């Protein structure tokens, strides 16, 4: 198709005229979409930091499972080993620590005053599992302290050497509160705060009489001590009383034979008390990551275990912190519908952007009413603009050279011949061409 280089007479196909008319609306829609994308931030970061616990503890073991599960969705989970719940809370409250989520033991923050209603902004993703209080003691120590084969009450630890966990874990605070409730004189008991591995070694060598752990049974140390000859597990026969005194504790039972069915270990049900481990997140954690972590929790903690039935965990019960919005949504509705059929990144994008898209459409629909008149105006303007030149030529008849005016008229006719308009507007184009011929006859007559 022949095209002119002059901007004045350049003709455009009809589709380009339509595109030019729609350009303002497309630009506005694109701008609104970009603003919505920036505001909603639907794409989560590809890396997240999870604070766990000691290397051989349950937190660490669960952290490895979370990392493997989220890796399938393209999210890298960096695990950071700590001493436990108290240190994890400190890291979460420190914005410069880089930690996004952490396991926190129930009651680990109990040093705060009961009337302290200040909100630190941390949000819970729900309760994940029980962390029973494991009090292991040497049978020889029971004989020495009580002249009896086993301990029956915590008060009987008076006179012994007990390790209550390393600073930074949630166990020291919990153990001290329980010992205080039994009115044990601090001067009659030696409380040590060694890390887990050295403490277990000292217990096995007879340097300690007892050791207190608070951990899920997946802990390697717990598994080992449960099957170590000469080491016994304390039976909290007053478990219900402890739960009445400390609201963050639950009474649980270690069923007979659950450790070793063939060896019948333990030989009887063991009463225990357990705080609940929660997954706590910083307030700026991306909602999509919160959704993924709760889904991972359902897969990792939802199976039956030593202290729970299938489906007991995770759950929304957390009396210490407000539940994150995405966690509430998950516990109420389950896995988002789109994620059952689409890849995570696509389902997340649609899920977070659909409301914004509907809002943009609602804004643009009224504006589209002016689009047809605008397109019609642009098309007709390409025809009617030449009438001004025609009027000038007709008005100059007799005043200027006929040859000059005829040359200008020929130029107009050549340019008009290149104009393309939709079929519905050809009558106006042909009317223009007939008017050109009318002016040409006037020139010839003159």
ZASE-538630 format. One record per residue (C-alpha): residue number from 0; chain; y, z, x. Coordinates in steps of 0.05 Angstrom, whole numbers, plus 5000, padded with zeros to 4 digits. Each point is the difference from the previous one (the first is absolute). Example, Ala and Ser with C-alpha at 12.3 -4.5 7.8 and 13.67 -1.06 7.14 Angstrom:
% ZASE-538630
+-----+------+------+------+------+
: pos : unit :    v :    w :    u :
+-----+------+------+------+------+
:   0 :    A : 4910 : 5156 : 5246 :
:   1 :    A : 5069 : 4987 : 5027 :
+-----+------+------+------+------+
This chain:
% ZASE-538630
+-----+------+------+------+------+
: pos : unit :    v :    w :    u :
+-----+------+------+------+------+
:   0 :    A : 5000 : 5000 : 5000 :
:   1 :    A : 5068 : 4981 : 5026 :
:   2 :    A : 5044 : 5061 : 5015 :
:   3 :    A : 5073 : 5005 : 5019 :
:   4 :    A : 5028 : 5042 : 5056 :
:   5 :    A : 5064 : 5014 : 4962 :
:   6 :    A : 4999 : 5068 : 4965 :
:   7 :    A : 5045 : 4973 : 4944 :
:   8 :    A : 4951 : 4950 : 4973 :
:   9 :    A : 4933 : 5027 : 5022 :
:  10 :    A : 4950 : 4999 : 4943 :
:  11 :    A : 4945 : 5053 : 4991 :
:  12 :    A : 4934 : 4996 : 4962 :
:  13 :    A : 4999 : 5038 : 4934 :
:  14 :    A : 4952 : 5053 : 5027 :
:  15 :    A : 5050 : 5016 : 5055 :
:  16 :    A : 5055 : 5007 : 4948 :
:  17 :    A : 4955 : 5050 : 4962 :
:  18 :    A : 4985 : 5037 : 5065 :
:  19 :    A : 5074 : 5004 : 5017 :
:  20 :    A : 5014 : 5029 : 4931 :
:  21 :    A : 4944 : 5052 : 5007 :
:  22 :    A : 5020 : 5019 : 5070 :
:  23 :    A : 5045 : 5059 : 4980 :
:  24 :    A : 4945 : 5031 : 4958 :
:  25 :    A : 4947 : 4990 : 5054 :
:  26 :    A : 5047 : 5032 : 5050 :
:  27 :    A : 5014 : 5060 : 4954 :
:  28 :    A : 4925 : 5009 : 4986 :
:  29 :    A : 4984 : 4997 : 5074 :
:  30 :    A : 5054 : 5051 : 5016 :
:  31 :    A : 4976 : 5048 : 4946 :
:  32 :    A : 4928 : 4992 : 5024 :
:  33 :    A : 5019 : 5016 : 5072 :
:  34 :    A : 5040 : 5061 : 4978 :
:  35 :    A : 4941 : 5024 : 4958 :
:  36 :    A : 4953 : 4990 : 5059 :
:  37 :    A : 5044 : 5039 : 5047 :
:  38 :    A : 5010 : 5056 : 4950 :
:  39 :    A : 4927 : 5007 : 4979 :
:  40 :    A : 4973 : 4988 : 5070 :
:  41 :    A : 4931 : 4978 : 4973 :
:  42 :    A : 4968 : 4987 : 5068 :
:  43 :    A : 4976 : 5065 : 5033 :
:  44 :    A : 5001 : 5010 : 5075 :
:  45 :    A : 4937 : 4981 : 5038 :
:  46 :    A : 4996 : 5066 : 5037 :
:  47 :    A : 4998 : 5072 : 4977 :
:  48 :    A : 4990 : 5066 : 5036 :
:  49 :    A : 4952 : 5052 : 4972 :
:  50 :    A : 4999 : 5071 : 5029 :
:  51 :    A : 4930 : 5029 : 4998 :
:  52 :    A : 4975 : 5061 : 5038 :
:  53 :    A : 4957 : 5019 : 5059 :
:  54 :    A : 4956 : 4945 : 5028 :
:  55 :    A : 4934 : 5028 : 4974 :
:  56 :    A : 5028 : 5026 : 4934 :
:  57 :    A : 4991 : 4973 : 4930 :
:  58 :    A : 5072 : 4974 : 4998 :
:  59 :    A : 4985 : 4956 : 5060 :
:  60 :    A : 4935 : 4974 : 4970 :
:  61 :    A : 5034 : 4983 : 4934 :
:  62 :    A : 5058 : 4967 : 5037 :
:  63 :    A : 4952 : 4951 : 5033 :
:  64 :    A : 4973 : 4981 : 4931 :
:  65 :    A : 5070 : 4988 : 4974 :
:  66 :    A : 5017 : 4957 : 5060 :
:  67 :    A : 4937 : 4957 : 4990 :
:  68 :    A : 5013 : 4992 : 4925 :
:  69 :    A : 5074 : 4980 : 5007 :
:  70 :    A : 4984 : 4953 : 5057 :
:  71 :    A : 4964 : 4956 : 4949 :
:  72 :    A : 5068 : 4991 : 4966 :
:  73 :    A : 5037 : 4983 : 5064 :
:  74 :    A : 5031 : 5070 : 5010 :
:  75 :    A : 4993 : 5034 : 5068 :
:  76 :    A : 4994 : 5075 : 4994 :
:  77 :    A : 5018 : 5038 : 5063 :
:  78 :    A : 4966 : 5068 : 5002 :
:  79 :    A : 5036 : 5058 : 5033 :
:  80 :    A : 4958 : 5061 : 5017 :
:  81 :    A : 5033 : 5067 : 4989 :
:  82 :    A : 4981 : 5073 : 4997 :
:  83 :    A : 4999 : 4998 : 4924 :
:  84 :    A : 5038 : 5008 : 4936 :
:  85 :    A : 5059 : 5041 : 5025 :
:  86 :    A : 5016 : 4950 : 5055 :
:  87 :    A : 4990 : 4943 : 4952 :
:  88 :    A : 5052 : 5029 : 4953 :
:  89 :    A : 5049 : 5008 : 5057 :
:  90 :    A : 4989 : 4927 : 5020 :
:  91 :    A : 5011 : 4975 : 4929 :
:  92 :    A : 5066 : 5039 : 4995 :
:  93 :    A : 5023 : 4972 : 5067 :
:  94 :    A : 5028 : 4930 : 4985 :
:  95 :    A : 4995 : 4982 : 5073 :
:  96 :    A : 4926 : 5015 : 5007 :
:  97 :    A : 4977 : 4933 : 4975 :
:  98 :    A : 4947 : 5031 : 4955 :
:  99 :    A : 4996 : 4970 : 4930 :
: 100 :    A : 4942 : 5039 : 4970 :
: 101 :    A : 4959 : 5061 : 5017 :
: 102 :    A : 4943 : 5043 : 4975 :
: 103 :    A : 5026 : 5069 : 4978 :
: 104 :    A : 4959 : 5060 : 4983 :
: 105 :    A : 5017 : 5037 : 4936 :
: 106 :    A : 5038 : 5064 : 5017 :
: 107 :    A : 5019 : 4976 : 5069 :
: 108 :    A : 5073 : 5003 : 4978 :
: 109 :    A : 4993 : 5068 : 4969 :
: 110 :    A : 5049 : 5032 : 5049 :
: 111 :    A : 5056 : 4973 : 4956 :
: 112 :    A : 5028 : 5051 : 4952 :
: 113 :    A : 4972 : 4998 : 4930 :
: 114 :    A : 5070 : 4992 : 4972 :
: 115 :    A : 5016 : 4942 : 5047 :
: 116 :    A : 5009 : 4940 : 4954 :
: 117 :    A : 5030 : 4953 : 5052 :
: 118 :    A : 4968 : 4931 : 4999 :
: 119 :    A : 4985 : 4974 : 5069 :
: 120 :    A : 4989 : 4931 : 4971 :
: 121 :    A : 4926 : 4996 : 5019 :
: 122 :    A : 4955 : 4971 : 4947 :
: 123 :    A : 4927 : 5011 : 4987 :
: 124 :    A : 4950 : 4944 : 4990 :
: 125 :    A : 4952 : 5049 : 4967 :
: 126 :    A : 4945 : 5050 : 5018 :
: 127 :    A : 4947 : 4968 : 5044 :
: 128 :    A : 4945 : 5051 : 5014 :
: 129 :    A : 4983 : 5073 : 5006 :
: 130 :    A : 5011 : 5034 : 5067 :
: 131 :    A : 4954 : 5061 : 4996 :
: 132 :    A : 5014 : 5060 : 5044 :
: 133 :    A : 4942 : 5003 : 5048 :
: 134 :    A : 4993 : 5069 : 5032 :
: 135 :    A : 4944 : 4995 : 5051 :
: 136 :    A : 4978 : 5064 : 5035 :
: 137 :    A : 4947 : 5020 : 5050 :
: 138 :    A : 4941 : 5038 : 4972 :
: 139 :    A : 5003 : 5044 : 5062 :
: 140 :    A : 5072 : 5018 : 4983 :
: 141 :    A : 4981 : 5022 : 4930 :
: 142 :    A : 4947 : 5046 : 5030 :
: 143 :    A : 5050 : 5028 : 5049 :
: 144 :    A : 5057 : 5010 : 4951 :
: 145 :    A : 4960 : 5022 : 4938 :
: 146 :    A : 4929 : 5013 : 5023 :
: 147 :    A : 4982 : 4949 : 4946 :
: 148 :    A : 4974 : 4928 : 5002 :
: 149 :    A : 5061 : 4969 : 4965 :
: 150 :    A : 5072 : 5011 : 4979 :
: 151 :    A : 5016 : 5011 : 4927 :
: 152 :    A : 5076 : 5009 : 5000 :
: 153 :    A : 5056 : 4976 : 5044 :
: 154 :    A : 5021 : 5073 : 5012 :
: 155 :    A : 4937 : 5008 : 5041 :
: 156 :    A : 5029 : 4955 : 5055 :
: 157 :    A : 5042 : 5059 : 5023 :
: 158 :    A : 4985 : 5012 : 5074 :
: 159 :    A : 4979 : 4929 : 5014 :
: 160 :    A : 5030 : 4940 : 5036 :
: 161 :    A : 5017 : 4944 : 4951 :
: 162 :    A : 5029 : 4932 : 5013 :
: 163 :    A : 5044 : 4978 : 4941 :
: 164 :    A : 5020 : 4930 : 5023 :
: 165 :    A : 5051 : 4969 : 5047 :
: 166 :    A : 5075 : 5002 : 4987 :
: 167 :    A : 5019 : 4939 : 4960 :
: 168 :    A : 4940 : 5002 : 4954 :
: 169 :    A : 5001 : 5029 : 4931 :
: 170 :    A : 4945 : 5050 : 5014 :
: 171 :    A : 5038 : 5057 : 5036 :
: 172 :    A : 5047 : 5012 : 4941 :
: 173 :    A : 4943 : 4997 : 4950 :
: 174 :    A : 4955 : 5046 : 5041 :
: 175 :    A : 5055 : 5052 : 5011 :
: 176 :    A : 5015 : 5002 : 4926 :
: 177 :    A : 4927 : 5010 : 4983 :
: 178 :    A : 4992 : 5055 : 5052 :
: 179 :    A : 5063 : 5035 : 4976 :
: 180 :    A : 4972 : 4998 : 4929 :
: 181 :    A : 4940 : 5039 : 5027 :
: 182 :    A : 5047 : 5052 : 5031 :
: 183 :    A : 4974 : 4991 : 5070 :
: 184 :    A : 5042 : 5037 : 5050 :
: 185 :    A : 5027 : 4948 : 5050 :
: 186 :    A : 4986 : 5050 : 5056 :
: 187 :    A : 4926 : 5002 : 4984 :
: 188 :    A : 4986 : 4926 : 5007 :
: 189 :    A : 5012 : 4949 : 5055 :
: 190 :    A : 5026 : 4934 : 4972 :
: 191 :    A : 5000 : 4940 : 5046 :
: 192 :    A : 5029 : 4931 : 4990 :
: 193 :    A : 4959 : 4953 : 5042 :
: 194 :    A : 4990 : 4927 : 4985 :
: 195 :    A : 4936 : 4982 : 4965 :
: 196 :    A : 4955 : 4976 : 5056 :
: 197 :    A : 5013 : 5058 : 5049 :
: 198 :    A : 4994 : 5050 : 4942 :
: 199 :    A : 4932 : 4973 : 4980 :
: 200 :    A : 4976 : 5003 : 5072 :
: 201 :    A : 5023 : 5073 : 5005 :
: 202 :    A : 4964 : 5017 : 4936 :
: 203 :    A : 4935 : 4970 : 5025 :
: 204 :    A : 5007 : 5037 : 5066 :
: 205 :    A : 5014 : 5067 : 4966 :
: 206 :    A : 5073 : 5005 : 5021 :
: 207 :    A : 5020 : 4999 : 4926 :
: 208 :    A : 4969 : 5035 : 4941 :
: 209 :    A : 5025 : 4952 : 4947 :
: 210 :    A : 5039 : 4936 : 4990 :
: 211 :    A : 5039 : 4977 : 4939 :
: 212 :    A : 5003 : 4926 : 4983 :
: 213 :    A : 5029 : 4964 : 4939 :
: 214 :    A : 4970 : 4931 : 4996 :
: 215 :    A : 4960 : 4952 : 4958 :
: 216 :    A : 4925 : 5001 : 5017 :
: 217 :    A : 5008 : 4933 : 5035 :
: 218 :    A : 5027 : 5038 : 5060 :
: 219 :    A : 4953 : 4992 : 5059 :
: 220 :    A : 5011 : 5072 : 5021 :
: 221 :    A : 4982 : 5026 : 4931 :
: 222 :    A : 4937 : 4957 : 4999 :
: 223 :    A : 4979 : 5027 : 5067 :
: 224 :    A : 5014 : 5074 : 4986 :
: 225 :    A : 4962 : 4997 : 4933 :
: 226 :    A : 4937 : 4985 : 5039 :
: 227 :    A : 5011 : 5044 : 5061 :
: 228 :    A : 4950 : 5057 : 5006 :
: 229 :    A : 5032 : 5069 : 5004 :
: 230 :    A : 5064 : 4976 : 4964 :
: 231 :    A : 5008 : 5019 : 4927 :
: 232 :    A : 5047 : 4976 : 4945 :
: 233 :    A : 5039 : 5054 : 4964 :
: 234 :    A : 4985 : 5004 : 4925 :
: 235 :    A : 5065 : 5012 : 4961 :
: 236 :    A : 4968 : 5041 : 4944 :
: 237 :    A : 5071 : 5018 : 4978 :
: 238 :    A : 5020 : 4926 : 4995 :
: 239 :    A : 5027 : 5006 : 4929 :
: 240 :    A : 5044 : 5058 : 5020 :
: 241 :    A : 5030 : 4960 : 5057 :
: 242 :    A : 5018 : 4943 : 4953 :
: 243 :    A : 5036 : 5050 : 4955 :
: 244 :    A : 5040 : 5026 : 5059 :
: 245 :    A : 5016 : 4932 : 5030 :
: 246 :    A : 5015 : 4944 : 4951 :
: 247 :    A : 4987 : 4944 : 5051 :
: 248 :    A : 4927 : 5022 : 5009 :
: 249 :    A : 4941 : 4977 : 4959 :
: 250 :    A : 4931 : 5033 : 4995 :
: 251 :    A : 4946 : 4952 : 5022 :
: 252 :    A : 4927 : 5006 : 5016 :
: 253 :    A : 4958 : 4972 : 5057 :
: 254 :    A : 4935 : 4984 : 4964 :
: 255 :    A : 4933 : 5023 : 5026 :
: 256 :    A : 4967 : 4948 : 5045 :
: 257 :    A : 5060 : 4952 : 5002 :
: 258 :    A : 5005 : 5005 : 5076 :
: 259 :    A : 4926 : 4987 : 5012 :
: 260 :    A : 4954 : 4991 : 4940 :
: 261 :    A : 4936 : 5000 : 5043 :
: 262 :    A : 5021 : 5063 : 5037 :
: 263 :    A : 5030 : 5032 : 4937 :
: 264 :    A : 5068 : 5013 : 5032 :
: 265 :    A : 5035 : 5039 : 4975 :
: 266 :    A : 4944 : 5041 : 4969 :
: 267 :    A : 5045 : 5021 : 4942 :
: 268 :    A : 5065 : 4978 : 4967 :
: 269 :    A : 5060 : 5022 : 5042 :
: 270 :    A : 5064 : 5020 : 4965 :
: 271 :    A : 5062 : 4971 : 5034 :
: 272 :    A : 5075 : 4992 : 4989 :
: 273 :    A : 5036 : 4935 : 5013 :
: 274 :    A : 5071 : 4975 : 5001 :
: 275 :    A : 5008 : 4926 : 4981 :
: 276 :    A : 5020 : 4948 : 5050 :
: 277 :    A : 5055 : 4953 : 4976 :
: 278 :    A : 5027 : 4935 : 5028 :
: 279 :    A : 5076 : 5009 : 5008 :
: 280 :    A : 5049 : 4943 : 5012 :
: 281 :    A : 5072 : 4994 : 5022 :
: 282 :    A : 5048 : 4980 : 4944 :
: 283 :    A : 5015 : 4933 : 5033 :
: 284 :    A : 4927 : 4977 : 5002 :
: 285 :    A : 4995 : 4930 : 4971 :
: 286 :    A : 4972 : 5003 : 4928 :
: 287 :    A : 4948 : 4947 : 5015 :
: 288 :    A : 4973 : 5042 : 5057 :
: 289 :    A : 4997 : 5061 : 4955 :
: 290 :    A : 4960 : 4959 : 4950 :
: 291 :    A : 4952 : 4976 : 5055 :
: 292 :    A : 4989 : 5070 : 5027 :
: 293 :    A : 4983 : 5028 : 4931 :
: 294 :    A : 4951 : 4943 : 4989 :
: 295 :    A : 4969 : 5015 : 5068 :
: 296 :    A : 4995 : 5073 : 4981 :
: 297 :    A : 4960 : 4982 : 4938 :
: 298 :    A : 4950 : 4963 : 5043 :
: 299 :    A : 4997 : 5053 : 5055 :
: 300 :    A : 5002 : 5065 : 4961 :
: 301 :    A : 4973 : 4978 : 4932 :
: 302 :    A : 4926 : 5008 : 5016 :
: 303 :    A : 4961 : 5065 : 4987 :
: 304 :    A : 5000 : 5050 : 5057 :
: 305 :    A : 4979 : 5070 : 5017 :
: 306 :    A : 5055 : 5031 : 4958 :
: 307 :    A : 5017 : 4947 : 4947 :
: 308 :    A : 4969 : 4953 : 4951 :
: 309 :    A : 5012 : 4925 : 4998 :
: 310 :    A : 5070 : 4985 : 4976 :
: 311 :    A : 5028 : 5070 : 5011 :
: 312 :    A : 5045 : 4973 : 5055 :
: 313 :    A : 5052 : 4974 : 5010 :
: 314 :    A : 5039 : 5029 : 4943 :
: 315 :    A : 5073 : 5012 : 4980 :
: 316 :    A : 4996 : 5076 : 5003 :
: 317 :    A : 5049 : 5026 : 5052 :
: 318 :    A : 5038 : 5062 : 4984 :
: 319 :    A : 5043 : 5000 : 5062 :
: 320 :    A : 5034 : 4931 : 5000 :
: 321 :    A : 5022 : 4947 : 4952 :
: 322 :    A : 4953 : 4941 : 4993 :
: 323 :    A : 5025 : 4933 : 5026 :
: 324 :    A : 5016 : 4949 : 4946 :
: 325 :    A : 4948 : 4950 : 5025 :
: 326 :    A : 4947 : 5055 : 5001 :
: 327 :    A : 5017 : 5019 : 4929 :
: 328 :    A : 4993 : 4928 : 4980 :
: 329 :    A : 4932 : 4994 : 5033 :
: 330 :    A : 4971 : 5064 : 4970 :
: 331 :    A : 5026 : 4978 : 4931 :
: 332 :    A : 4980 : 4926 : 5001 :
: 333 :    A : 4953 : 4989 : 5058 :
: 334 :    A : 5003 : 4941 : 5047 :
: 335 :    A : 5055 : 4950 : 4979 :
: 336 :    A : 4971 : 4944 : 4958 :
: 337 :    A : 5024 : 4944 : 5046 :
: 338 :    A : 4967 : 5032 : 5061 :
: 339 :    A : 4932 : 4992 : 4967 :
: 340 :    A : 5007 : 4924 : 5004 :
: 341 :    A : 5051 : 4984 : 5054 :
: 342 :    A : 5008 : 5017 : 5074 :
: 343 :    A : 5040 : 5064 : 5010 :
: 344 :    A : 5062 : 4967 : 5029 :
: 345 :    A : 5005 : 4950 : 4942 :
: 346 :    A : 4985 : 5051 : 4946 :
: 347 :    A : 5050 : 5048 : 5029 :
: 348 :    A : 5054 : 4947 : 5004 :
: 349 :    A : 4990 : 4979 : 4927 :
: 350 :    A : 4994 : 5072 : 4976 :
: 351 :    A : 5065 : 5021 : 5032 :
: 352 :    A : 5040 : 4937 : 4986 :
: 353 :    A : 4981 : 4980 : 4929 :
: 354 :    A : 5051 : 5045 : 4967 :
: 355 :    A : 5054 : 4972 : 5045 :
: 356 :    A : 4978 : 4929 : 4983 :
: 357 :    A : 5004 : 5014 : 4926 :
: 358 :    A : 5070 : 5030 : 5009 :
: 359 :    A : 5023 : 4938 : 5039 :
: 360 :    A : 4972 : 4954 : 4945 :
: 361 :    A : 5036 : 5042 : 4947 :
: 362 :    A : 5065 : 4991 : 5038 :
: 363 :    A : 4991 : 4925 : 5011 :
: 364 :    A : 4978 : 4979 : 4930 :
: 365 :    A : 5069 : 5008 : 4968 :
: 366 :    A : 5031 : 4963 : 5058 :
: 367 :    A : 4953 : 4941 : 4993 :
: 368 :    A : 5034 : 4983 : 4934 :
: 369 :    A : 5058 : 4971 : 5039 :
: 370 :    A : 4954 : 4959 : 5045 :
: 371 :    A : 4991 : 4938 : 4953 :
: 372 :    A : 5075 : 4994 : 4986 :
: 373 :    A : 5014 : 5006 : 5074 :
: 374 :    A : 4950 : 4946 : 5017 :
: 375 :    A : 5028 : 4955 : 4946 :
: 376 :    A : 5070 : 5010 : 5026 :
: 377 :    A : 4979 : 4982 : 5071 :
: 378 :    A : 4964 : 4936 : 4977 :
: 379 :    A : 5056 : 4976 : 4955 :
: 380 :    A : 5052 : 5016 : 5053 :
: 381 :    A : 4967 : 4949 : 5046 :
: 382 :    A : 5014 : 4947 : 4948 :
: 383 :    A : 5067 : 5022 : 4973 :
: 384 :    A : 5032 : 5010 : 5068 :
: 385 :    A : 5007 : 4924 : 5007 :
: 386 :    A : 5043 : 4995 : 4938 :
: 387 :    A : 5058 : 5028 : 5039 :
: 388 :    A : 4996 : 4943 : 5050 :
: 389 :    A : 4993 : 4950 : 4944 :
: 390 :    A : 5063 : 5026 : 4966 :
: 391 :    A : 5039 : 4995 : 5065 :
: 392 :    A : 4978 : 4927 : 5010 :
: 393 :    A : 5016 : 4982 : 4927 :
: 394 :    A : 5068 : 5033 : 5006 :
: 395 :    A : 5015 : 4961 : 5064 :
: 396 :    A : 4988 : 4932 : 4967 :
: 397 :    A : 5062 : 4958 : 5011 :
: 398 :    A : 5029 : 5050 : 5050 :
: 399 :    A : 4952 : 4988 : 5057 :
: 400 :    A : 4965 : 4940 : 5028 :
: 401 :    A : 4944 : 4977 : 4954 :
: 402 :    A : 4955 : 4986 : 5061 :
: 403 :    A : 5009 : 5072 : 5025 :
: 404 :    A : 4984 : 5029 : 4932 :
: 405 :    A : 4940 : 4955 : 4993 :
: 406 :    A : 4973 : 5022 : 5066 :
: 407 :    A : 5006 : 5073 : 4979 :
: 408 :    A : 4966 : 4984 : 4934 :
: 409 :    A : 4943 : 4966 : 5038 :
: 410 :    A : 4992 : 5062 : 5043 :
: 411 :    A : 4996 : 5044 : 4938 :
: 412 :    A : 4949 : 4954 : 4968 :
: 413 :    A : 4957 : 5002 : 5063 :
: 414 :    A : 5001 : 5076 : 5002 :
: 415 :    A : 4986 : 5007 : 4926 :
: 416 :    A : 4940 : 4955 : 5008 :
: 417 :    A : 4969 : 5052 : 5046 :
: 418 :    A : 5007 : 5058 : 4950 :
: 419 :    A : 4935 : 5028 : 4973 :
: 420 :    A : 4999 : 5042 : 4937 :
: 421 :    A : 4945 : 5023 : 4952 :
: 422 :    A : 4983 : 4951 : 4944 :
: 423 :    A : 5036 : 5044 : 4949 :
: 424 :    A : 5066 : 4987 : 5036 :
: 425 :    A : 4993 : 4924 : 5012 :
: 426 :    A : 5044 : 4984 : 4940 :
: 427 :    A : 5059 : 5032 : 5035 :
: 428 :    A : 4983 : 4963 : 5064 :
: 429 :    A : 4998 : 4933 : 4964 :
: 430 :    A : 5064 : 5017 : 4964 :
: 431 :    A : 5033 : 5010 : 5068 :
: 432 :    A : 4974 : 4933 : 5024 :
: 433 :    A : 5026 : 4965 : 4937 :
: 434 :    A : 5068 : 5032 : 5010 :
: 435 :    A : 5001 : 4974 : 5072 :
: 436 :    A : 4988 : 4930 : 4973 :
: 437 :    A : 5057 : 5012 : 4949 :
: 438 :    A : 5048 : 5016 : 5056 :
: 439 :    A : 4975 : 4941 : 5040 :
: 440 :    A : 5017 : 4952 : 4942 :
: 441 :    A : 5070 : 5030 : 4996 :
: 442 :    A : 5009 : 4986 : 5074 :
: 443 :    A : 4975 : 4929 : 4992 :
: 444 :    A : 5047 : 4989 : 4940 :
: 445 :    A : 5058 : 5026 : 5040 :
+-----+------+------+------+------+
